[in-house]
Amino acid sequence: DPPPPPPPPPPEHHDPSELPAWVPRYPTASDLEVPMARTAPRAIAGAYTFTTTDEPAAVLAHYQRLLEGAGYGIERQMVPGHGGRLIALLDGGRRNVNVAASSADGPTKVVVQYQERRQPPPPPEEEAATAGPSGG
């Protein structure tokens, strides 16, 4: 028999310390994983996942309290018996945090996604174009 194929490479994981300071954490999170964290000149985006023994509604209430306290506008959608989702927007959506919490006969699974759009840097001033001809 041919040897079994090698296992797939593990998914890329990032250190939780890579999460931006403005992304809220959950106090009783376990199995915290950061599968995505990306920084580009115009945007920061990423996600982290965790499990907790708390109910989905309690998880969403925690994030709602923290995010409202930081000035975010909140949209919340609950799915009775299963969990729900919270969408938090700041500065007209320039910064957003989405939290989805669900449980099905076990611990609550939570996915937190975040994004911040940055203003592109202003173009360098072209002094030659605005200055008059230099005479002598």
C-alpha positions in Angstrom: 0.0 0.0 0.0 1.2 3.5 -0.7 2.0 5.6 2.4 -0.9 7.8 3.6 -0.8 11.4 2.4 0.8 13.9 4.7 -1.6 15.8 7.0 -2.7 19.3 5.7 -0.6 22.1 7.1 -2.1 23.6 10.3 -4.1 26.8 9.8 -2.2 30.0 10.2 -2.5 31.3 13.8 -1.5 34.6 15.2 -0.7 35.6 18.8 -3.6 37.2 20.6 -1.3 40.1 21.5 -1.5 41.0 17.8 -5.2 42.1 18.3 -5.5 45.9 18.2 -6.1 47.5 21.6 -9.6 48.7 20.6 -10.8 45.1 20.0 -12.6 44.0 23.2 -11.8 40.6 24.8 -14.0 38.3 26.8 -12.9 37.5 30.4 -13.7 33.8 30.5 -12.6 33.0 27.0 -11.0 29.6 26.5 -9.4 28.0 23.5 -8.7 31.5 22.1 -7.4 31.4 18.5 -6.6 34.2 16.2 -6.8 32.7 12.7 -6.6 36.0 10.9 -4.9 39.3 11.6 -4.0 41.5 8.7 -2.6 45.0 8.6 -2.4 47.0 5.4 -1.8 50.7 4.7 -5.5 51.3 4.3 -7.1 48.8 6.7 -6.7 46.5 9.7 -8.8 43.4 9.7 -8.9 40.2 11.6 -10.8 37.7 13.7 -10.5 35.7 16.8 -12.5 32.7 18.1 -13.1 31.3 21.6 -15.4 29.1 23.6 -17.0 29.9 27.0 -19.5 28.2 29.3 -21.5 31.5 29.4 -24.8 31.7 27.5 -24.7 33.5 24.1 -26.9 36.3 25.4 -24.4 37.0 28.2 -21.5 37.1 25.8 -23.3 39.5 23.5 -24.4 41.7 26.4 -20.8 41.9 27.6 -19.6 43.1 24.2 -22.6 45.4 23.8 -21.7 47.1 27.1 -18.0 47.5 26.3 -18.6 48.7 22.7 -21.4 51.1 23.6 -19.2 52.5 26.3 -16.6 53.2 23.6 -19.1 55.1 21.5 -20.1 52.4 19.1 -23.6 52.2 17.6 -25.0 48.7 18.1 -27.3 46.4 16.0 -28.2 43.2 17.7 -30.0 40.2 16.3 -30.9 37.3 18.5 -31.8 33.8 17.4 -34.0 32.3 20.2 -32.4 29.2 21.7 -29.3 29.3 19.5 -27.5 32.6 20.0 -27.2 35.8 18.0 -25.0 38.4 16.5 -23.9 41.9 17.4 -22.7 44.5 14.9 -21.0 47.5 16.3 -20.1 50.5 14.1 -18.0 53.6 15.0 -17.3 56.7 12.9 -19.9 55.8 10.3 -18.5 52.3 9.9 -14.8 53.3 9.7 -14.3 50.9 12.6 -16.5 47.9 13.1 -16.7 44.9 15.4 -19.0 41.9 14.7 -19.6 39.3 17.3 -21.5 36.0 16.7 -22.2 33.7 19.6 -23.9 30.3 19.3 -24.4 27.2 21.4 -25.8 23.9 20.5 -25.7 21.3 23.3 -22.3 22.4 24.5 -20.1 25.4 25.2 -20.8 28.7 23.5 -18.7 29.3 20.4 -17.9 32.9 19.7 -16.4 34.5 16.6 -15.3 38.2 16.8 -14.4 39.9 13.5 -13.0 43.4 13.4 -12.0 46.0 10.8 -10.7 49.5 10.7 -10.5 51.5 7.5 -7.7 54.0 7.6 -7.6 57.3 5.6 -4.9 57.1 3.0 -2.0 59.4 3.7 -2.4 62.8 2.0 -0.4 63.2 -1.2 2.8 65.0 -0.8 2.5 68.7 -1.5 3.9 69.6 -4.9 5.4 72.9 -4.0 6.7 73.5 -7.5 3.2 73.4 -8.9 1.9 76.0 -6.5 4.9 78.3 -6.3 5.3 81.0 -8.9 8.3 81.0 -11.2 11.4 82.0 -9.3 12.8 85.1 -10.7 16.2 86.5 -10.1 
